[in-house]
Amino acid sequence: MMAYWLVLAAAICTSLVGQVLLKAGATDEGSFIAQLFRPQTMIGLVCYGGAAMLYIVALRKIPMSVALPCTAASYVVIALVGYFVFGESLGSQKIAAIGLISIGVALLATA
């Protein structure tokens, strides 16, 4: 069973990498088509596909009612990446929401 939790963690991490790459591909100038064919965007899309495959494997043993909410852990990390890497805002309301998400994910993971 532990292997499936590791696969779920890998799916979440792969999805995170995909998010960051898609954002990096979106920050340059140019048309949507130009953005779509940037290496960052293309690799980001591949990461999303890989994350989906890993998630499917994890669902073989982890209930969907637990697995999907656990992916919300990526919201916490991606908000921090957005702040530190891309200079996005991170106000008190977002920090409170991140705290609530973290508590919810921890409760579900131990349920």
C-alpha positions, 0 to 999 in steps of 0.5 A, a space after each residue: 500500500 505504501 508504494 501507491 502513496 509514493 506513486 501519488 506523491 510522484 504524481 503530485 510532484 510531476 504535476 507541480 513541475 508541469 505547472 511551473 513549466 507552463 507558467 514559464 512558457 506563458 511569461 514570454 511574448 508572442 501568440 498562443 501558438 508560439 507559447 504552445 510550442 515553447 519547450 517549457 510548455 511542451 515539457 509541461 504538457 508531457 509532465 501533466 500526462 505523466 502525472 495523470 498516468 501516475 495518478 491512475 496507478 495510485 487510484 488502484 489502491 487509494 480511494 478517490 475521496 482521499 487521493 484527489 483532495 491530497 492533490 490539493 497539497 500542490 496548491 500550497 507549494 505552487 502558491 509559494 513557487 508563484 511568490 518566490 519564482 514569479 513574483 506573484 502576490 501572497 497576501 494574508 487571505 491567501 496565506 490563511 487559505 493555504 493553512 486551511 488547505 494544509 490542515 484539510 490535506 493532513 486530516 484526509 491523509 490520516 483518515 
